[in-house]
Amino acid sequence: MRSVAEAVAVEELGSAMVGVALDADPRFADDRAIPMELAGEIGKALSRAKFVVELDFRNDPIDALRRAEALRPDLVQPITGAIPPTDVRAALGRSGIGIAYAGIEIAHDDDPSWVLSRYTGTADLDAALFQVDVLPEYQNSWEFLRDESPEFEDEFQLEDLNQLGRTHDLVAGFNFTPRNAPEIVAALSGVGGIALTLADHATRQDLHFLRYDAALEVLRALHRFA
């Protein structure tokens, strides 16, 4: 979110988590990163949704920790799926701040056991949530997973995603539209929810993202079916 108005609008449409970025994500070319002061205003404006802050823990994790502790969000989301150092994870936990690991991409030929192996093999990971982008190499990722993947049993399947969700706290991203979003939500019986990534432009072709107005249309479609 880039303003209090944006954040309140998506919360009113049922979003359980609302995020802001304090640092630029190299996957996207836009200006969605905002100052700390504005992020604090957005966090205070939320009445129900969990407040998530995206931070870069790669080069200066102590500075990222300092900013997280100043804002006290419900969750931090490390940019590019980075795993903060052990002492930083421990300090976040003592401050009551969870970690949402995002930027996790699932390709059509991935073995389900590989998807989270980088994370589950880390001791004291303190993961509150995993956010996965499903088949980002396909523009019609949901339709491919639904219709074409079942023809090839060695490819990643919808049931693989649901099983991952049953064993880990998981939210999933697809090529969401107002038409397919209700169907996707209904099919994700084992997954905790969906994730809409907001951006204006991407630096790669194989990423799922929505501009703000398009995200609102998807949320409105889901709100009607809630």
C-alpha positions as CSV (number, residue, x, y, z in Angstrom):
1,M,0.0,0.0,0.0
2,R,1.1,3.6,-0.7
3,S,-1.4,5.5,1.4
4,V,-3.8,5.1,4.3
5,A,-6.7,5.3,1.8
6,E,-5.4,2.3,-0.2
7,A,-4.9,0.3,3.0
8,V,-8.3,1.0,4.4
9,A,-10.0,0.2,1.1
10,V,-8.5,-3.3,0.8
11,E,-9.1,-4.0,4.5
12,E,-12.8,-3.0,4.0
13,L,-12.9,-5.5,1.1
14,G,-11.9,-8.3,3.5
15,S,-8.1,-8.5,3.3
16,A,-6.8,-10.3,6.4
17,M,-3.3,-8.8,5.9
18,V,-2.2,-5.5,4.5
19,G,1.4,-4.9,3.6
20,V,3.7,-1.9,3.0
21,A,7.3,-1.8,1.6
22,L,10.0,0.2,3.2
23,D,12.6,-1.0,0.8
24,A,12.6,-1.5,-3.0
25,D,12.0,-5.1,-4.3
26,P,14.4,-5.8,-7.1
27,R,11.8,-7.9,-8.9
28,F,9.7,-4.8,-9.5
29,A,10.3,-1.3,-11.1
30,D,8.0,1.0,-9.3
31,D,7.7,3.5,-6.5
32,R,5.7,1.5,-4.0
33,A,8.4,1.8,-1.2
34,I,7.3,4.4,1.3
35,P,8.8,6.3,4.3
36,M,8.7,5.0,7.8
37,E,6.4,7.8,8.9
38,L,3.7,6.9,6.3
39,A,4.1,3.2,7.1
40,G,3.4,4.0,10.7
41,E,0.2,5.9,9.8
42,I,-1.0,3.0,7.7
43,G,-0.4,0.5,10.5
44,K,-2.3,2.6,13.0
45,A,-5.2,3.0,10.5
46,L,-5.9,-0.7,10.3
47,S,-8.6,-1.9,12.6
48,R,-8.7,-5.6,11.8
49,A,-6.1,-6.7,9.2
50,K,-2.6,-7.8,10.3
51,F,0.0,-5.2,9.4
52,V,3.0,-6.6,7.3
53,V,6.2,-4.6,6.5
54,E,8.5,-5.6,3.7
55,L,12.1,-5.0,4.5
56,D,15.5,-5.8,3.1
57,F,17.5,-7.9,5.5
58,R,20.3,-8.8,3.1
59,N,22.9,-6.0,3.5
60,D,22.2,-4.5,6.8
61,P,19.9,-6.8,8.9
62,I,20.5,-4.8,12.1
63,D,19.1,-1.7,10.4
64,A,16.1,-3.7,9.1
65,L,15.5,-5.0,12.6
66,R,15.7,-1.5,14.1
67,R,13.0,-0.3,11.7
68,A,10.8,-3.3,12.3
69,E,11.1,-2.8,16.1
70,A,10.2,0.9,15.6
71,L,7.0,0.1,13.7
72,R,6.0,-3.1,15.6
73,P,4.1,-4.7,12.7
74,D,2.4,-8.1,13.1
75,L,4.8,-9.5,10.5
76,V,7.9,-8.6,8.5
77,Q,8.4,-9.9,5.0
78,P,12.0,-10.2,4.0
79,I,12.6,-9.0,0.4
80,T,13.5,-11.8,-2.1
81,G,12.8,-14.5,0.5
82,A,16.0,-13.8,2.4
83,I,16.4,-15.5,5.8
84,P,17.4,-13.0,8.4
85,P,20.4,-14.0,10.6
86,T,19.6,-16.2,13.7
87,D,20.1,-13.3,16.2
88,V,17.8,-11.1,14.2
89,R,15.1,-13.7,14.0
90,A,15.4,-14.2,17.7
91,A,15.1,-10.4,18.3
92,L,12.0,-10.2,16.1
93,G,10.4,-13.1,18.1
94,R,11.1,-11.3,21.4
95,S,9.3,-8.2,20.0
96,G,6.3,-10.3,19.0
97,I,7.0,-9.8,15.3
98,G,6.4,-12.8,13.0
99,I,8.2,-13.5,9.7
100,A,6.4,-14.1,6.4
101,Y,8.7,-15.7,3.9
102,A,7.7,-14.6,0.4
103,G,9.2,-14.6,-3.1
104,I,9.0,-18.4,-3.2
105,E,8.3,-19.6,-6.7
106,I,6.9,-23.0,-7.7
107,A,7.6,-24.1,-11.2
108,H,5.5,-26.7,-13.1
109,D,8.3,-29.4,-12.8
110,D,9.1,-28.8,-9.1
111,D,9.0,-31.7,-6.7
112,P,6.7,-30.6,-3.9
113,S,9.4,-31.6,-1.4
114,W,11.8,-29.0,-2.9
115,V,9.5,-26.0,-2.6
116,L,10.2,-25.1,1.0
117,S,13.4,-27.2,1.6
118,R,15.6,-24.1,1.8
119,Y,13.5,-22.9,4.7
120,T,12.5,-26.1,6.5
121,G,16.2,-27.0,6.7
122,T,17.0,-23.9,8.7
123,A,17.0,-24.3,12.5
124,D,14.9,-21.9,14.5
125,L,13.4,-20.4,11.3
126,D,10.5,-18.8,13.2
127,A,8.2,-18.8,10.1
128,A,4.8,-17.5,10.7
129,L,3.8,-17.7,7.0
130,F,5.0,-18.8,3.6
131,Q,3.9,-17.0,0.4
132,V,4.3,-18.9,-2.8
133,D,3.9,-17.8,-6.4
134,V,2.5,-20.7,-8.3
135,L,3.7,-21.4,-11.9
136,P,4.8,-17.8,-12.5
137,E,6.3,-18.9,-15.8
138,Y,2.8,-19.2,-17.2
139,Q,0.6,-16.2,-17.7
140,N,-2.5,-18.4,-17.2
141,S,-1.0,-20.3,-14.3
142,W,-4.3,-21.2,-12.6
143,E,-5.8,-22.5,-15.8
144,F,-2.6,-24.5,-16.5
145,L,-2.5,-26.0,-13.1
146,R,-6.2,-26.9,-13.3
147,D,-6.4,-28.2,-16.8
148,E,-3.0,-29.2,-18.1
149,S,-0.9,-30.3,-15.2
150,P,-3.2,-33.4,-14.5
151,E,-2.1,-34.7,-17.9
152,F,1.4,-35.2,-16.6
153,E,1.6,-36.9,-13.3
154,D,5.2,-35.8,-12.7
155,E,4.3,-32.1,-12.8
156,F,3.3,-30.1,-9.8
157,Q,-0.4,-30.6,-9.1
158,L,-3.2,-28.7,-7.4
159,E,-3.2,-31.4,-4.7
160,D,0.5,-30.9,-4.1
161,L,-0.2,-27.3,-3.3
162,N,-3.1,-28.2,-1.0
163,Q,-0.9,-30.7,0.8
164,L,1.8,-28.1,1.3
165,G,-0.8,-25.9,2.8
166,R,-1.9,-28.6,5.2
167,T,1.6,-29.0,6.6
168,H,2.7,-25.4,6.5
169,D,1.0,-22.0,7.0
170,L,0.7,-21.0,3.3
171,V,-0.8,-18.4,1.0
172,A,-0.6,-18.6,-2.8
173,G,-0.4,-16.3,-5.7
174,F,-1.7,-16.9,-9.2
175,N,-2.8,-14.9,-12.3
176,F,-5.8,-13.5,-10.4
177,T,-8.7,-11.9,-12.2
178,P,-12.3,-11.1,-11.0
179,R,-13.5,-14.1,-13.0
180,N,-11.1,-16.8,-11.7
181,A,-10.4,-15.6,-8.2
182,P,-13.5,-17.2,-6.6
183,E,-12.8,-20.5,-8.3
184,I,-9.2,-20.5,-7.1
185,V,-10.2,-19.8,-3.5
186,A,-12.8,-22.5,-3.6
187,A,-10.2,-25.0,-4.9
188,L,-7.5,-24.3,-2.4
189,S,-9.0,-26.4,0.4
190,G,-5.7,-26.9,2.2
191,V,-4.2,-23.5,1.7
192,G,-4.7,-20.7,4.2
193,G,-5.4,-17.9,1.7
194,I,-4.3,-16.1,-1.4
195,A,-1.8,-13.3,-1.8
196,L,-2.1,-10.4,-4.2
197,T,1.2,-8.8,-5.0
198,L,0.8,-5.1,-6.0
199,A,3.3,-3.5,-8.4
200,D,3.2,-1.2,-11.4
201,H,6.0,-2.8,-13.5
202,A,8.1,-6.0,-13.1
203,T,11.8,-6.4,-14.0
204,R,11.0,-10.0,-15.2
205,Q,8.4,-11.6,-17.4
206,D,7.7,-14.5,-15.1
207,L,6.0,-12.8,-12.1
208,H,2.5,-12.5,-11.0
209,F,1.5,-9.0,-9.9
210,L,-1.5,-6.6,-10.1
211,R,-1.8,-2.9,-10.3
212,Y,-3.8,-1.4,-7.4
213,D,-7.1,-0.9,-9.4
214,A,-7.0,-4.4,-10.7
215,A,-6.4,-5.8,-7.2
216,L,-9.4,-3.9,-6.0
217,E,-11.5,-5.6,-8.7
218,V,-10.3,-9.0,-7.6
219,L,-11.1,-8.2,-4.0
220,R,-14.6,-7.0,-4.9
221,A,-15.2,-10.2,-6.8
222,L,-14.2,-12.3,-3.8
223,H,-16.2,-10.0,-1.5
224,R,-19.4,-10.8,-3.5
225,F,-18.8,-14.5,-3.0
226,A,-17.8,-14.4,0.6
